[in-house]
Amino acid sequence: MRTYGNPVIPGFHPDPSVCRVGEDYYLACSSFEYFPGVPVFHSRDLVHWRQIGNVLDRPEQLGMPADVPASDGVYAPTLRHHDGLFYLITTDVRGKGTFVVTAERAEGPWSDPVRIDLPGIDPDLAWDEDGSCWCAVSGVEVARIDPLGGRVLEGPLPVWSGTGLQYPEAPHLYRIGAWWYLMIAEGGTAEGHGVSIARGRSNPSRCVRTSTPRRCRPSRSPRAAGPTVRGR
């Protein structure tokens, strides 16, 4: 049986987001108040990782003031690959708010930020079959956006937000076959932490939160389990 040691990336690398492109895996993580921001790693087996750069490596991309307190700054990025382009969406809670940067190669260079006028933190990106790009944020809300132009085209709309625990956050949308899946964290980051999943056949905007949800039906909700990460 194959074994390996954790953590596979030691040190200060919280909130990892992974996407797969062919046989390669790429990982980005939070950098909070530090510059350069959002380190990027590469792997072929999800165990052995090598840092290949930083997404936010130019002052004009980030521009945080010198007095940013600890644990402020850049939160919980999501890294995706779509139609030959890498996308990274994240939130600078002290300055730019939510924004998207893009690159043809994960090593960079990455574009200047394109701001997206959405509330919350922990933004996610997913694409529908018709090319529509959906962004989910903590709360939980979803919006259809133009990630390159920075426009909100629809929403944000409230959707299924968990089993009733506090702090529904870290939403991630996945289109798998005929189903949309919405995975979130809830319950906070201490002993009550949980991971819950719902699914619906409609696009994410139709999974509207109601007192008795019909379009989004909760699936099994493994507590504090490590879900498989899928890239598009």
C-alpha positions in Angstrom: 0.0 0.0 0.0 1.3 3.4 -1.0 1.9 5.8 1.9 2.9 9.4 2.2 3.3 12.0 4.9 1.2 15.1 5.6 1.3 18.0 5.2 2.4 17.5 1.6 3.2 21.3 1.5 4.6 22.2 4.9 4.6 25.7 6.4 2.1 28.5 6.0 -0.1 27.5 3.0 -3.8 27.7 4.0 -7.0 27.4 1.9 -5.5 25.4 -1.0 -7.4 25.3 -4.3 -6.4 22.7 -6.9 -7.2 22.3 -10.5 -6.1 19.7 -13.0 -4.9 20.4 -16.6 -4.1 17.2 -18.5 -1.6 15.3 -16.3 -0.6 18.3 -14.3 -2.1 19.6 -11.0 -1.8 23.2 -9.9 -2.4 24.6 -6.4 -2.9 28.1 -5.1 -3.4 29.2 -1.5 -4.1 32.2 0.7 -1.4 34.7 1.5 -3.3 37.1 3.7 -1.1 40.2 4.5 2.1 39.0 2.7 3.6 40.0 -0.6 4.2 38.6 -3.1 0.7 37.1 -2.8 -1.0 33.8 -3.6 1.8 31.2 -4.1 1.3 28.7 -7.0 2.6 25.1 -6.9 2.8 22.3 -9.5 2.5 18.5 -9.0 2.1 15.3 -11.1 0.8 13.1 -8.2 -0.8 15.5 -5.6 1.9 14.5 -3.2 5.1 16.1 -4.4 4.7 19.8 -5.0 7.1 22.5 -6.3 6.4 26.2 -6.1 6.5 27.8 -9.5 5.7 31.4 -8.7 3.2 33.8 -7.2 0.0 35.1 -8.8 0.3 38.6 -7.3 3.9 39.5 -7.7 3.7 43.1 -8.8 2.8 45.9 -6.4 0.2 47.3 -8.8 -1.7 44.0 -8.6 -2.1 44.1 -4.9 -1.1 47.4 -3.3 -1.9 46.6 0.3 -1.0 49.3 2.8 1.9 48.6 5.2 -0.4 48.5 8.3 -2.5 45.6 7.1 -3.1 43.5 10.3 -2.4 39.8 10.6 -4.9 37.5 8.9 -6.2 40.4 6.7 -5.5 40.8 3.1 -6.0 38.1 0.5 -8.4 35.3 1.4 -9.2 31.9 0.0 -8.4 32.0 -3.8 -10.0 29.6 -6.3 -7.9 28.4 -9.2 -9.5 27.2 -12.4 -8.6 26.4 -16.0 -11.1 27.1 -18.8 -10.7 27.3 -22.6 -6.9 27.5 -22.5 -6.7 30.1 -19.8 -6.0 30.0 -16.0 -8.4 32.0 -13.8 -7.8 32.9 -10.2 -10.5 34.7 -8.2 -9.9 35.9 -4.7 -10.8 38.7 -2.2 -8.6 41.4 -0.9 -10.7 42.2 2.2 -8.6 45.4 2.9 -8.5 46.9 -0.5 -9.7 45.7 -4.0 -12.5 43.5 -2.8 -13.2 40.5 -5.1 -11.2 40.3 -8.3 -10.1 38.0 -11.1 -6.7 37.6 -12.7 -5.8 35.4 -15.7 -2.7 33.8 -17.3 -1.9 31.5 -20.2 0.6 29.6 -17.9 0.3 29.0 -14.2 3.8 30.3 -13.8 2.6 33.6 -15.1 2.7 36.4 -15.9 -0.7 37.0 -14.5 -2.9 39.9 -15.6 -3.8 43.0 -13.6 -6.9 42.4 -11.4 -10.4 42.8 -12.8 -12.7 43.8 -10.0 -16.0 42.0 -9.6 -18.6 43.9 -7.6 -19.9 41.0 -5.4 -20.3 40.8 -1.6 -18.8 38.2 0.7 -15.5 36.2 0.6 -14.4 32.8 -0.6 -15.4 33.3 -4.3 -15.5 30.4 -6.7 -15.8 30.0 -10.5 -17.5 27.4 -12.6 -18.7 27.3 -16.2 -21.9 25.9 -17.7 -22.1 24.0 -21.0 -23.2 27.2 -22.7 -20.2 29.1 -21.6 -21.9 31.0 -18.8 -19.5 31.7 -15.9 -20.9 31.4 -12.4 -19.4 32.8 -9.2 -20.4 31.6 -5.7 -19.6 33.5 -2.6 -20.0 33.0 1.2 -23.4 33.3 2.5 -24.2 31.5 0.1 -25.0 33.5 -3.1 -24.3 32.9 -6.7 -24.0 35.3 -9.7 -23.5 34.9 -13.4 -20.5 37.0 -14.3 -18.2 38.1 -17.1 -14.9 37.3 -15.5 -12.8 39.1 -18.2 -14.9 42.2 -18.2 -15.7 42.4 -14.5 -19.5 42.6 -15.0 -22.2 41.0 -12.9 -24.7 39.7 -15.4 -27.2 38.1 -13.1 -27.6 38.1 -9.3 -26.2 37.7 -6.8 -29.0 35.3 -5.7 -29.4 33.4 -2.5 -29.1 29.6 -2.8 -29.0 26.6 -0.6 -26.7 27.4 2.4 -26.2 24.3 4.3 -27.9 22.3 7.0 -28.5 25.2 9.4 -25.1 25.5 11.0 -23.5 28.9 11.4 -21.1 30.6 9.0 -22.0 29.0 5.6 -18.9 29.7 3.5 -16.3 28.4 1.1 -18.8 27.4 -1.6 -17.6 25.5 -4.6 -19.7 24.7 -7.7 -19.1 21.6 -9.9 -20.9 20.6 -13.1 -20.7 16.8 -13.3 -22.9 15.2 -16.0 -26.4 16.4 -15.8 -26.0 17.6 -12.2 -24.7 20.8 -10.5 -23.1 20.2 -7.1 -22.7 22.9 -4.5 -20.2 22.0 -1.7 -19.9 24.4 1.3 -18.2 24.6 4.7 -20.4 25.4 7.7 -20.2 25.4 11.4 -17.1 27.6 11.8 -13.4 26.6 11.8 -13.3 24.9 15.2 -14.9 21.7 16.6 -18.3 22.3 14.9 -16.8 22.4 11.4 -18.6 20.5 8.7 -18.7 20.0 4.9 -22.1 19.7 3.2 -23.2 19.1 -0.4 -26.4 19.7 -2.3 -27.2 19.1 -5.9 -29.6 20.3 -8.6 -30.3 19.7 -12.3 -30.9 23.3 -13.1 -28.2 26.0 -13.4 -27.1 27.5 -10.0 -29.4 30.4 -10.2 -32.4 28.1 -10.0 -31.2 26.5 -6.8 -32.8 29.3 -4.8 -32.9 29.0 -1.0 -36.4 28.2 0.3 -37.9 26.9 3.6 -38.2 23.5 1.9 -35.7 23.3 -0.9 -36.8 21.3 -3.9 -34.3 22.1 -6.6 -31.2 21.6 -4.4 -31.4 18.3 -2.5 -28.8 17.7 0.2 -26.6 14.7 -0.3 -24.6 12.9 2.4 -22.8 15.4 4.5 -19.5 13.9 5.8 -18.4 15.9 8.8 -14.9 17.4 8.5 -14.1 15.0 5.7 -11.6 15.8 3.0 -13.6 15.9 -0.3 -12.0 15.1 -3.6 -11.2 18.2 -5.6 -12.0 18.3 -9.3 -10.8 20.8 -11.8 -12.5 21.9 -14.9 
